[in-house]
């Protein structure tokens, strides 16, 4: 069963940066379009960025210019670089395929303090 392992979250002051990583633990190359999602308490999980197998990124309009998604297919890893963070970016961040075919991982929590 494919396991998703997110890491890189933490507590950061507003204006700071974090780089999240997601390892897709499967014993074959992952060619799916992968995405990052985030969820705050009481809210639905929302997709914020995606990257297809050859690295073409899509980022939600409200996050463009601050968030960058990328991937390393050799390492089955997807990244989310987050810059100029604001308290509104505080959430638990998850990765999954664009159609969320994998079982959700535990996510990685991001806390942005003002």
Helices and strands as residue ranges (DSSP letters): E 3-7, E 10-13, E 18-25, E 34-39, E 46-51, E 57-59, G 61-63, E 67-72, G 73-75, E 77-82, G 87-89, E 91-97, E 108-113
